[in-house]
Amino acid sequence: MRCRLLALTIFISISLFSLSSSANNSVQKLFKEVDNSVVELHVESIAQPNPNQVRYEASTENSLGSGAVISESGRILTAAHVVDRATSIEVIFADGTTTTGHLVWINSMLDLAMIQAAKLPDNMKALPLAKSGSYEVGEQVMAIGAPYGVSHSLSVGYLSGIRDQDVIPGTDIVPRFIQTDAAINQGNSGGPLFNRSGEIIGIVSHILSATGDSNGLGFAISVDSIHDIIASKPAVFAGFIPHILTEMEAHALNNPYGYGMLIQQVIPGTLAAKLGFRGGNLNIMLGEKPLLLGGDILLEISGRRLTDLESMIKLQQRFSRYDKGEKLVFTFLRNGKEKQVQWIVD
């Protein structure tokens, strides 16, 4: 009897070791298959206002993020907060080659953005997006990124939750984030979260942690929301960093219209910069939120008013549907005076 129990114990131990070894080999194989299509992003951006400085003077800052090549033409998915103020983007591939990238579109409410690489290395494979809803709590997931600048680092964990947020105003898109216990740190942002088939099920967004490092929960924007945004044909990034004014805020700024988009910052090289729009230069705190005053207040575009978040989103959606050669008229306030500027869609 004792010999049988000993034999059974040895059999179970060998079986568990075999399963563990098989799982590890599977992760190793998957990493080798997908890692070459994960990129590191070195971004120079317009710096955010320093709350301790009353007068804001534009400066730049450097940041680090990750991204995932999803097309053979060089389209790369990343997180919006990695590139939303970018003046230049350097894309570094796994083989060490580099190229430049430019922002194609951005959705800050979903923390998702698309950039275009100027060039891809030879034989670069596009990473596949999983189908919407093709994941479950409890399945093993894998993240690849550059935490603290340590390139192409692998972390493995489990999908530990699915979190839906309120529908985006003016759309039928419900932002969905998937939660993971895989280690996520600074530099992972924008990197892909994979299932065991090597498909992207999310783009890493943020962590929820008392210390700001990986001893918390990681969140990625789900592939469902990625498909929804791509299908909506998002507009080209115009280059405004906006603040939608409430009626009370508008009147406090002596804006008699009671609405508008207060321009915080303008990103160099974008449409907003080419049209001559100006950002703010006076740094204040609105409750607990920093706000720049003194910039232009955009009131309407070709007769369509910017009254709230929904109207701004609808205008952004229309930008993707304008035809080449069409004329748009931007009406705005500068120093209390109404002005207009025209743009011919190119």
Phi, psi and omega per residue, in radians:
M1 nan -0.748 -3.131
R2 -1.125 -0.649 3.125
C3 -1.154 -0.675 3.118
R4 -1.115 -0.747 3.127
L5 -1.111 -0.696 3.125
L6 -1.129 -0.746 3.124
A7 -1.114 -0.711 3.122
L8 -1.119 -0.724 3.134
T9 -1.095 -0.766 3.128
I10 -1.112 -0.721 3.140
F11 -1.079 -0.785 3.135
I12 -1.109 -0.729 -3.132
S13 -1.102 -0.770 3.126
I14 -1.113 -0.709 -3.129
S15 -1.114 -0.785 3.134
L16 -1.119 -0.706 3.111
F17 -1.107 -0.695 3.138
S18 -1.123 -0.742 3.114
L19 -1.109 -0.767 -3.140
S20 -1.109 -0.755 3.130
S21 -1.110 -0.699 3.122
S22 -1.115 -0.737 3.132
A23 -1.104 -0.751 3.140
N24 -1.107 -0.748 3.116
N25 -1.082 -0.636 3.131
S26 -1.119 -0.753 3.116
V27 -1.138 -0.740 3.119
Q28 -1.048 -0.788 -3.135
K29 -1.113 -0.768 -3.129
L30 -1.107 -0.747 3.129
F31 -1.012 -0.791 -3.137
K32 -1.103 -0.568 -3.099
E33 -1.291 -0.592 -2.988
V34 -1.895 -0.314 -2.973
D35 -1.074 -0.630 -3.101
N36 -1.090 -0.343 -3.105
S37 -1.732 0.136 3.024
V38 -1.734 2.315 -3.063
V39 -2.065 2.768 3.038
E40 -1.810 2.388 -3.106
L41 -2.011 2.113 3.022
H42 -1.839 2.047 -2.941
V43 -2.101 2.262 2.957
E44 -1.776 2.235 -3.012
S45 -2.316 2.772 2.932
I46 -1.134 2.224 -3.088
A47 -1.215 2.548 3.038
Q48 -1.292 2.679 -3.114
P49 -1.041 2.455 3.047
N50 -1.516 2.074 -3.095
P51 -0.998 -0.361 -3.100
N52 -1.509 -0.085 -3.138
Q53 -1.971 2.059 -3.102
V54 -1.189 -0.805 3.129
R55 -1.610 2.135 -3.126
Y56 -1.546 2.250 3.038
E57 -2.145 2.219 -3.057
A58 -1.051 2.319 3.057
S59 -2.514 3.060 -3.135
T60 -2.082 2.791 3.076
E61 -2.498 2.734 -3.122
N62 -1.855 2.516 3.107
S63 -2.512 2.978 -3.042
L64 -2.290 2.450 3.075
G65 -2.677 -3.018 -3.135
S66 -2.279 2.969 3.131
G67 -2.766 2.995 -3.100
A68 -2.300 2.164 3.094
V69 -1.296 2.092 -3.085
I70 -2.036 0.041 3.073
S71 -2.590 2.666 -3.140
E72 -1.300 -0.134 3.062
S73 -1.517 -0.086 3.056
G74 1.790 0.284 3.080
R75 -1.348 2.361 -3.066
I76 -2.251 2.188 3.051
L77 -1.499 2.462 3.062
T78 -2.679 -3.096 3.108
A79 -1.507 2.496 -3.104
A80 -1.038 -0.710 -3.041
H81 -1.210 -0.229 3.081
V82 -1.305 -0.583 -2.975
V83 -2.213 0.129 -2.986
D84 -1.201 -0.288 3.084
R85 -2.128 0.367 -2.978
A86 -1.183 2.326 2.964
T87 -1.770 -0.414 3.025
S88 -2.691 2.554 -3.131
I89 -2.277 2.174 3.034
E90 -1.852 2.219 -3.137
V91 -1.819 2.163 -3.139
I92 -2.020 2.171 -3.105
F93 -1.604 2.927 -3.061
A94 -1.075 -0.512 -3.138
D95 -1.478 0.065 3.093
G96 1.628 -0.184 3.106
T97 -1.237 2.665 -3.104
T98 -2.246 2.745 3.025
T99 -2.687 3.069 3.077
T100 -1.688 2.834 3.068
G101 -2.407 2.690 3.029
H102 -2.286 2.664 -3.087
L103 -1.319 2.222 3.129
V104 -1.645 -0.961 3.061
W105 -2.619 2.859 -3.087
I106 -2.573 2.510 3.018
N107 -2.320 1.714 -3.060
S108 -1.203 -0.483 -3.139
M109 -1.199 -0.467 3.080
L110 -1.790 -0.025 -3.077
D111 0.920 0.867 -3.100
L112 -2.363 2.460 3.126
A113 -2.579 2.758 3.072
M114 -2.137 2.277 3.046
I115 -2.093 2.791 3.127
Q116 -1.998 2.126 3.072
A117 -1.394 2.450 -3.140
A118 -1.172 -0.537 -3.099
K119 -2.737 2.569 3.063
L120 -1.980 2.596 3.012
P121 -1.085 2.776 3.105
D122 -1.070 2.552 3.063
N123 1.081 0.437 3.074
M124 -1.232 2.286 3.111
K125 -1.741 2.404 3.075
A126 -1.361 2.439 3.107
L127 -1.411 2.374 -3.128
P128 -1.415 2.501 2.999
L129 -1.545 2.348 3.074
A130 -1.184 2.850 3.048
K131 -1.261 2.639 3.100
S132 -1.006 2.381 3.079
G133 1.296 0.142 -3.068
S134 -1.570 0.868 3.129
Y135 -2.681 2.784 -3.124
E136 -2.484 2.617 3.030
V137 -1.062 2.319 3.126
G138 1.842 -0.248 3.133
E139 -1.395 2.655 -3.140
Q140 -1.325 2.421 3.134
V141 -2.308 2.847 -3.065
M142 -2.418 2.314 3.100
A143 -2.002 2.454 3.050
I144 -2.227 2.317 -3.135
G145 -2.926 -2.790 -3.109
A146 -2.214 1.112 -3.127
P147 -1.054 2.200 -3.115
Y148 0.965 0.468 3.094
G149 1.471 0.066 3.110
V150 -1.490 1.718 -2.934
S151 -1.085 2.538 2.991
H152 0.907 0.840 3.075
S153 -1.549 2.421 -3.118
L154 -1.800 2.360 2.948
S155 -2.332 2.490 -3.053
V156 -2.175 2.426 3.108
G157 -2.809 -2.633 -3.122
Y158 -2.253 2.652 3.017
L159 -1.308 1.990 -2.961
S160 -1.892 -0.023 3.114
G161 -3.124 2.783 3.088
I162 -2.230 2.153 -3.017
R163 -2.173 1.989 3.069
D164 -1.647 2.510 3.097
Q165 -1.979 -3.128 -3.119
D166 -1.183 2.584 3.137
V167 -1.025 2.482 3.108
I168 -1.218 2.212 -3.108
P169 -0.938 2.385 3.102
G170 1.412 0.064 3.126
T171 -2.383 3.088 2.999
D172 -1.927 0.368 -3.111
I173 -1.537 2.158 3.067
V174 -1.796 1.925 3.128
P175 -1.063 2.213 3.115
R176 -2.131 2.223 3.071
F177 -1.956 2.447 3.050
I178 -1.860 2.462 -3.008
Q179 -1.828 2.456 -3.137
T180 -2.464 2.661 3.040
D181 -1.705 0.068 3.016
A182 -1.070 2.472 -3.074
A183 -1.094 2.155 3.118
I184 -2.195 2.243 3.130
N185 -2.377 3.082 3.083
Q186 -1.011 2.290 -3.072
G187 1.837 -0.374 3.019
N188 -1.343 -0.378 -3.065
S189 -0.935 2.286 3.141
G190 1.576 -0.200 -3.136
G191 -1.381 2.840 -3.082
P192 -1.453 2.618 2.969
L193 -1.964 2.130 -3.017
F194 -1.847 2.677 2.882
N195 -1.598 -3.089 -3.071
R196 -1.260 -0.161 3.102
S197 -1.637 0.016 -3.133
G198 1.422 0.289 3.104
E199 -1.689 2.552 3.095
I200 -1.320 2.145 3.049
I201 -1.909 -0.074 3.106
G202 -3.022 2.809 3.021
I203 -2.011 2.144 -3.020
V204 -1.034 2.279 -3.082
S205 -1.941 -1.037 -3.024
H206 -2.777 3.022 3.063
I207 -2.134 2.682 3.045
L208 -1.997 1.836 -2.993
S209 -2.634 2.490 3.122
A210 -1.239 -0.438 -3.076
T211 -1.870 -0.194 -3.121
G212 1.554 0.033 3.094
D213 -2.054 -2.863 -2.868
S214 -1.364 0.035 3.122
N215 -1.478 0.793 3.112
G216 -2.520 -2.526 -3.127
L217 -1.987 2.418 3.079
G218 -1.770 2.559 3.139
F219 -2.268 2.435 3.103
A220 -2.251 2.475 3.059
I221 -1.210 2.267 -2.969
S222 -1.280 2.766 3.109
V223 -1.111 -0.448 3.066
D224 -1.027 -0.881 -3.124
S225 -1.190 -0.576 3.081
I226 -1.077 -0.833 3.098
H227 -1.051 -0.726 -3.115
D228 -1.084 -0.783 -3.113
I229 -1.174 -0.790 3.136
I230 -1.070 -0.710 -3.141
A231 -1.163 -0.440 -3.115
S232 -1.375 -0.047 -3.137
K233 0.920 1.166 -3.077
P234 -1.054 2.593 -3.097
A235 -1.285 2.717 3.046
V236 -1.079 2.438 -3.132
F237 -1.062 2.170 -3.077
A238 -1.503 -0.359 3.081
G239 1.747 0.107 3.079
F240 -1.558 2.400 2.848
I241 -1.793 1.866 -2.900
P242 -1.751 2.810 2.872
H243 -2.398 2.015 3.127
I244 -1.359 2.138 -3.088
L245 -1.378 2.391 2.910
T246 -1.357 2.912 3.126
E247 -1.048 -0.701 -3.138
M248 -1.134 -0.759 3.129
E249 -1.133 -0.704 -3.139
A250 -1.052 -0.823 -3.129
H251 -1.186 -0.556 3.098
A252 -1.144 -0.441 3.106
L253 -1.669 0.276 -3.125
N254 1.013 0.603 3.044
N255 -1.639 1.816 -3.016
P256 -1.198 -0.260 -3.103
Y257 -1.353 -0.417 3.111
G258 1.366 0.229 3.124
Y259 -2.764 3.064 3.076
G260 2.373 2.955 3.119
M261 -1.911 1.944 3.107
L262 -1.361 2.054 -3.091
I263 -1.362 2.095 3.133
Q264 -1.436 -0.953 -3.131
Q265 -2.494 2.706 3.080
V266 -2.111 2.222 -3.092
I267 -1.479 2.185 -3.141
P268 -0.977 2.506 3.083
G269 1.467 -0.047 -3.121
T270 -1.689 3.053 3.106
L271 -0.998 -0.764 -3.126
A272 -1.017 -0.700 3.118
A273 -1.210 -0.716 -3.135
K274 -1.117 -0.555 3.130
L275 -1.451 -0.094 3.031
G276 1.531 0.295 3.123
F277 -1.210 2.658 -3.097
R278 -2.100 2.467 3.043
G279 -1.597 -3.095 -3.082
G280 -1.446 2.916 3.131
N281 -2.427 0.024 3.135
L282 -2.037 2.044 -3.029
N283 -1.643 2.099 3.096
I284 -2.274 3.005 3.026
M285 -1.946 2.185 3.064
L286 -1.825 1.657 -2.956
G287 1.189 -2.057 3.104
E288 -1.821 0.122 -3.069
K289 -1.895 2.234 3.068
P290 -1.229 2.517 -3.100
L291 -2.500 2.404 3.076
L292 -1.732 2.192 3.072
L293 -1.801 2.829 3.059
G294 1.764 -0.125 3.130
G295 -1.480 2.994 3.073
D296 -1.108 2.647 3.059
I297 -1.997 1.879 3.135
L298 -1.346 2.136 -3.054
L299 -1.683 -0.771 -3.094
E300 -2.793 2.799 3.065
I301 -2.196 2.013 -3.105
S302 0.862 0.823 3.057
G303 1.488 -0.089 -3.134
R304 -1.715 2.044 -3.004
R305 -1.347 2.582 3.038
L306 -1.751 1.508 -3.030
T307 -1.739 -0.444 -3.104
D308 -2.813 -3.105 -3.092
L309 -1.067 -0.702 -3.123
E310 -1.091 -0.750 -3.140
S311 -1.156 -0.609 3.113
M312 -1.160 -0.737 3.137
I313 -1.136 -0.709 3.133
K314 -1.138 -0.648 3.088
L315 -1.162 -0.693 3.083
Q316 -1.059 -0.706 3.132
Q317 -1.123 -0.649 -3.136
R318 -1.167 -0.497 -3.119
F319 -1.018 -0.559 -3.130
S320 -1.351 -0.150 -3.080
R321 -1.912 -0.042 3.115
Y322 -1.260 2.493 -3.132
D323 -1.562 2.675 3.088
K324 -1.045 2.336 -3.122
G325 1.633 -0.198 3.125
E326 -1.238 2.540 -3.120
K327 -1.777 2.257 3.062
L328 -1.992 2.454 3.138
V329 -2.023 2.097 3.116
F330 -1.718 2.133 3.102
T331 -1.867 2.272 -3.057
F332 -2.612 2.868 3.058
L333 -1.830 2.357 3.022
R334 -2.392 2.105 -3.089
N335 0.946 0.658 3.081
G336 1.435 -0.044 -3.115
K337 -1.909 2.404 3.131
E338 -1.352 2.322 3.134
K339 -2.349 2.897 3.091
Q340 -2.413 2.619 3.033
V341 -2.469 2.504 -3.080
Q342 -1.904 2.646 3.073
W343 -2.406 2.257 3.040
I344 -1.658 2.065 -3.088
V345 -1.018 2.216 -3.125
D346 -2.049 nan nan
